Amino acid sequence: MVQTGRPVVPWHLSVDGTLVCPPDIWGNRFPPPECWVYIHTTDPNYNIWHKTSVIAGVLSDAAGMFHIDMPNHPRILAPDSYYFEITNNVTSQVHTQKLSPIAWHTMAHVANSSHIDLKEVQVPWTAQVPAIGRVNGREFKYPADIAKSLSHQFKAFNTSTNAELILSFAGQPDPDAALDALLAAIEAEGRKQTPPDKCLKLLKEVARSMRISLMRIRKPLDVVTLGLEMCSNTKFNAGTNKEFSAFRLDTAVKNAFGLRSPFFLELKGRASFSLVLFAAGCVAGGKKISVSATDTGTEHITSISA
């Protein structure tokens, strides 16, 4: 380090980012397992003075996000001397990456504090895509597959079905209390002595929201079959899909049940909608369902049995 004989003004530097793996075939970029993220420097004076090239490091979370704080950071380090060392905590694979000049020049300053937001940092590892649901014990990782499985179960109406949503990873508010409340309301509709009017109204609202042709609907339960078939389209496996957002399914829930709508966007949100549509169809068809929500370690499991 350069010795000037003058004290260096304390400088607080922080760096944020999100680790992502290369995109899957649908364009989704999932995070790797937890990783140690270290900031190093190639500055020879720093390395000699501190006997290490490491400046600071943290463990990323399950969503791949990390935040590194470096109080009293030596401002005299050259901008092009910084690099990251990222170690996969499961496989022990190591990836190094220079801090780009572009990222450095986007640094925000407030008084003696500076912050760099790296947005996404890609690591060269294959993501372990988490399961987002199960149908009769079979795990699924994408919403279109869950919709297809529930469609098969609904068509075979007299068979028993146990469906679960696993709400434990990034991508929507977890756990989704609105989802549990809506499923509980659907369950209650099936236990009334009167017709399940709210479920029937939900199917009517869904048909309107999803723009299902009335020429294709002979009875209310056709909405379930047609809706699940639409959700089975693999284009809905992409994380961002404007067509699904345009359905405004939150309005359908509010109009039918008067409840706050669950989060029906992104991957797990679309899987949630398929589960809600399946549950409403079962009750509308005269079948009772049982709903439960449990926490098991890091997972919140929302399940229905029909």
Protein Blocks (a to p, Z undefined) as FASTA:
>chain_A
ZZehiacddddddddddddddddfkopacdddddddddddfbfklmmmnopabfbdcddd
fkopacdddehiafkbcfklgccddddfklopacdddddfklmmmpccehjbccddekja
ddfbdcddddfbdeehiacfbfklmmmmmmmmmmmmmbccddddddfbghiacddfklmm
mmmmmmmmmmpmbdcfklmmmmmmmmmmnopafklmmbfklmmmmmmmmmmpmklmpfba
fklmmnommlmmmmmnopacddfehjklmmmmmmmmmmmmmmmnopacddddddehjacc
ddddZZ
